Structures are given as structure tokens and as C-alpha cells.
Amino acid sequence: MKIIPLRINRVLSPGDDVIKAIVDAFEEHNIDPSTGDILAVSVKVVSITMGYIVKLSEVEPSKEAMNLAHRYGIRPELAELIIRQGAIVIGGVEGALATISKGFLVGNAGIDRKNVGEGYVAVWPDDPDSIAKWIRDKLNEVYGVDIGVLLVDSRVLPLRKGTVGFALGASGIMPIRDYRHTKDLFGYEIRFTHQNILDELASAAHLYMGEGREMIPFVYLKDAPIELCRDCTSTEANVDIDECLYLKQLKRLLDADD
């Protein structure tokens, strides 16, 4: 697999055309898209260009938000936005809430202040899979090829330091490789294992996107070991809490405390 980071030369702003930004990046880096390739797009760029940013000073905290802010040492306005995102708050540490939002276990419902501008935060778009499909369709119109699209964000993993990439949204890529009922090298029949293709690819892209001043909102991947899938979405890789190895146990502990 060949990974090509697409650095851009200007900061994108609300109202900018993200498709034009992608096309310009392709031209600058001599990318000739081919069917079966993958474009990873930073969710932050989507949030900024499509208007999913909020000025914190304009947010009026509720009583619930004030209580969360006091308990976990976060800004009340941020707590209010987390509530408005419909996130499930399962706990927190000083300065951050542990939340479930859009089926993902993430900090602060994915709300982020990095690279947005003083006093503003970026929130996740309402329907990441639909946006990934829209980008894919637009690029098909421009280039006449069918490529997969990932919307990439980052999160921390339990008991690990630092962020890793994951696919908040996707279009055109078979999300899961199912190893069940196949055999390993010694003939053992595999009973449970799936490989999450979307998050594997997103992590590879995020390695180049970084978390600071990299200015790499797009990463192009060629010859990835994937299957294209016309109607596949990222939600096909999600599981409910009662199917999750970790959160099912946490839910039992929380229920026992009530």
C-alpha cells in the first residue's frame, strides 16, 4: 500500500469548498485517481468548511451542564455542547468527559478546539457517512473513477496514552473482514475474529495528518488491501453496548452502583 500525504498551503475556513480543496491538492501533488484508491479526509476540515463550528461564548449552559462542569473541571459551555450532541456521558477525568457519541466511545463527544480559532470549537457533522458518500460522488463526477472515502478523526484507547485515528464516516469500502469459520496456520477454527478495515486505514492516514501544525487534511492511499462496496457505510462496523467486550462490563458496574 502506498500512502501519500497531501499537504495544503492555506488554512481552510467556513464556507470554503472542500471538493475544490481536494481537487487542488490532487493537482499540486500529481494525484491521478484510480478506481479502488482511497481518500482519507480529516473530519476537522469537514466541520470547518461545512459550518460545524460553534463560538463557546454564545452557548448558554443548562443546569445539567453546570453540574458536569463543576464535577469534572470543564467549561460549562463545552458540557452544554456535549449534551446537545446527544452524547451519553459515562464518566470522566479532570478536564474531559468519557462519552458515547454516534456509536463511538470518545472524549467530549468528539468536540475539539485545536486548529479552529480562538474561542471556537468544532463539533462532528450530523451524518458523517452521508458526507463521505457526497465527497465520493463529487469526485466521481470530476474524475470518472470510484474511490473509497474515509472521514478520519482521533480518540484515545483504554489504558493507552496518545491518540489513534478512526473512521467516523466512510463510503465505498467493505468495513469488516470476517475471519470466522476460517482456519489459522495450525488448523484451529477461528470463532470470533473480525478485522476492522476502516479504522486500520484511518490510523494509517492519521499518522500523517497528525494533531498539530501539519497542514495535511487529506491522505491518499493506493493499492490498499480492500474491497470496494457501493453501499457500505461505517456504521456496519459498530456494535451495541451489550455486544461490546468492554462497555458491557462497564454498564454492569454502573447499573450495580445505582
C-alpha positions in Angstrom: 0.0 0.0 0.0 1.3 3.5 -0.9 0.4 6.3 1.5 0.6 9.9 0.0 0.1 12.8 2.5 -1.4 15.8 0.7 -0.1 19.0 2.4 -2.0 22.2 1.6 -0.7 25.7 1.6 -3.5 27.6 3.3 -5.8 27.3 6.3 -9.4 26.4 5.2 -12.2 28.5 6.6 -16.0 28.3 7.0 -17.6 28.4 3.5 -14.6 27.1 1.6 -15.4 24.4 -1.0 -13.9 21.2 0.4 -14.2 19.5 -3.0 -12.2 22.2 -4.7 -9.6 21.9 -1.9 -9.3 18.2 -2.6 -9.1 18.7 -6.4 -6.4 21.4 -5.9 -4.5 19.1 -3.6 -4.6 16.3 -6.2 -3.3 18.7 -8.8 -0.5 20.0 -6.6 0.7 16.5 -5.7 0.2 15.0 -9.1 -2.5 12.6 -8.0 -4.3 10.7 -10.8 -7.2 9.0 -9.1 -8.0 5.4 -10.0 -10.9 3.2 -9.1 -10.1 1.3 -5.9 -8.0 4.0 -4.3 -8.9 5.6 -1.0 -9.1 9.3 0.1 -8.9 10.0 3.8 -10.3 13.3 4.8 -9.9 15.0 8.2 -13.2 15.4 10.0 -11.9 18.7 11.3 -11.7 20.1 7.7 -15.3 18.9 7.0 -16.6 20.5 10.2 -14.9 23.8 9.5 -15.8 24.2 5.8 -19.4 23.0 6.3 -20.1 25.2 9.3 -20.0 22.7 12.2 -18.2 25.1 14.4 -19.5 26.9 17.5 -18.5 30.0 19.4 -18.4 29.0 23.0 -19.3 32.4 24.3 -22.7 32.1 22.6 -23.6 28.9 24.3 -25.9 29.1 27.3 -25.2 26.3 29.8 -28.0 24.4 31.3 -28.2 23.3 35.0 -27.1 19.8 33.9 -24.1 21.3 32.1 -23.1 23.4 35.1 -23.2 20.2 37.3 -21.0 18.3 34.8 -18.6 21.3 34.5 -18.2 21.5 38.3 -17.7 17.8 38.8 -15.1 17.3 36.0 -13.4 20.7 35.7 -14.5 21.6 32.2 -16.1 24.7 30.8 -19.9 24.8 31.2 -20.3 25.8 27.6 -18.4 22.7 26.5 -20.5 20.5 28.8 -23.6 22.0 27.2 -22.5 21.2 23.7 -21.7 17.7 24.7 -25.3 17.3 26.0 -26.7 18.9 22.8 -24.7 16.4 20.7 -26.9 13.7 22.3 -23.9 12.0 23.8 -24.1 9.5 26.7 -21.9 10.7 29.5 -20.4 7.6 31.3 -17.9 9.4 33.5 -14.8 11.5 33.2 -11.5 12.7 34.5 -10.3 16.2 35.3 -10.7 18.2 32.1 -12.6 15.7 30.0 -15.8 13.6 29.8 -16.0 10.0 28.7 -18.9 9.8 26.2 -20.6 7.6 23.7 -21.5 9.7 20.6 -22.7 8.4 17.3 -21.8 4.9 18.4 -18.2 5.7 19.4 -16.5 5.8 22.8 -14.7 9.2 22.7 -13.7 12.1 24.8 -16.1 15.1 24.9 -18.3 13.8 22.2 -15.6 14.5 19.6 -15.7 18.2 20.2 -12.3 19.8 19.6 -10.8 23.2 19.9 -7.5 22.6 18.0 -7.0 24.4 14.7 -10.4 26.0 14.8 -9.7 29.6 16.1 -9.7 31.3 19.4 -13.0 30.9 21.3 -14.4 28.3 18.8 -14.8 24.5 18.8 -15.5 22.1 16.1 -18.3 19.5 16.5 -19.0 16.4 14.5 -21.2 16.7 11.4 -24.7 15.3 11.7 -24.3 12.4 9.3 -20.6 11.5 8.5 -21.4 8.6 6.3 -23.6 10.8 4.0 -20.9 13.4 3.8 -18.3 10.7 2.9 -20.7 9.5 0.1 -21.2 13.1 -1.1 -17.5 13.6 -1.4 -17.1 10.2 -3.2 -19.9 11.1 -5.6 -18.5 14.5 -6.3 -15.0 13.1 -7.0 -16.6 10.5 -9.3 -18.2 13.4 -11.2 -14.9 15.1 -11.6 -12.6 12.1 -12.4 -14.9 9.3 -13.5 -13.5 6.9 -11.0 -14.9 5.1 -8.0 -12.7 5.6 -4.9 -13.4 4.9 -1.3 -13.7 7.8 1.2 -12.9 7.9 4.9 -13.6 10.7 7.3 -10.9 10.5 9.9 -10.8 11.7 13.5 -8.8 10.6 16.5 -9.5 9.3 20.0 -7.7 7.7 22.9 -7.9 4.0 23.7 -8.5 2.4 27.1 -5.2 2.0 29.1 -3.1 3.6 26.3 -1.5 7.0 26.1 -2.0 9.2 23.0 -4.4 9.3 20.1 -5.1 7.0 17.2 -7.1 7.5 14.1 -10.5 6.0 13.5 -13.1 6.3 10.7 -16.0 8.5 11.9 -17.6 8.1 8.4 -16.9 6.1 5.3 -18.3 5.3 1.9 -17.4 2.7 -0.7 -15.2 0.4 1.4 -16.1 -3.0 2.8 -15.8 -2.1 6.5 -15.1 -5.5 8.1 -13.0 -8.6 7.1 -14.7 -11.6 8.7 -12.3 -14.4 9.8 -15.0 -16.5 11.5 -15.2 -20.2 10.4 -11.8 -20.0 8.7 -8.7 -21.8 10.0 -5.3 -20.5 11.2 -1.9 -21.9 10.3 -2.3 -24.8 12.6 -5.9 -25.7 11.6 -7.6 -24.0 14.5 -11.1 -22.8 13.5 -11.4 -19.1 14.2 -14.6 -18.4 16.1 -14.9 -14.7 16.8 -12.3 -12.6 15.0 -13.2 -9.7 12.6 -10.7 -7.2 11.3 -11.8 -3.6 11.3 -10.6 -2.4 7.9 -11.9 1.2 8.2 -10.1 2.0 11.4 -6.9 0.3 10.2 -6.9 2.6 7.2 -7.9 5.7 9.2 -5.0 5.1 11.6 -2.5 4.9 8.7 -3.8 8.2 7.4 -3.9 9.8 10.9 -0.2 9.0 11.3 0.5 11.7 8.6 -2.4 14.1 9.4 -1.1 14.5 13.0 -2.6 16.6 15.7 -0.9 20.0 15.4 0.5 22.2 12.6 1.0 19.5 9.9 -1.4 21.1 7.4 -2.2 17.6 6.0 -6.0 17.3 5.9 -6.1 14.7 3.1 -4.2 11.5 2.7 -4.4 9.4 -0.5 -4.0 5.6 -0.3 -3.2 3.4 -3.3 -3.2 -0.4 -3.6 -4.8 -0.9 -0.2 -5.9 -4.5 0.5 -9.6 -3.7 0.5 -12.8 -4.5 -1.3 -14.9 -1.7 -2.7 -18.5 -1.8 -1.7 -21.0 0.5 -3.3 -23.4 1.0 -0.4 -21.3 0.1 2.6 -21.0 2.6 5.5 -19.0 3.0 8.7 -21.9 2.1 10.9 -21.7 -1.5 9.8 -18.5 -1.7 11.9 -20.3 -0.6 15.1 -21.7 -2.8 17.8 -24.2 -2.1 20.6 -23.1 -1.7 24.2 -24.4 -5.2 25.1 -22.2 -6.7 22.4 -19.1 -4.8 23.4 -16.4 -6.7 25.4 -15.5 -3.6 27.5 -18.6 -1.4 27.7 -20.9 -4.3 28.6 -18.9 -4.9 31.7 -18.8 -1.2 32.5 -22.5 -1.0 32.1 -22.9 -3.8 34.6 -20.7 -1.9 37.1 -22.7 1.3 36.6 -26.0 -0.5 37.0 -24.8 -2.1 40.2 -23.9 1.3 41.7 -27.4 2.7 41.1 
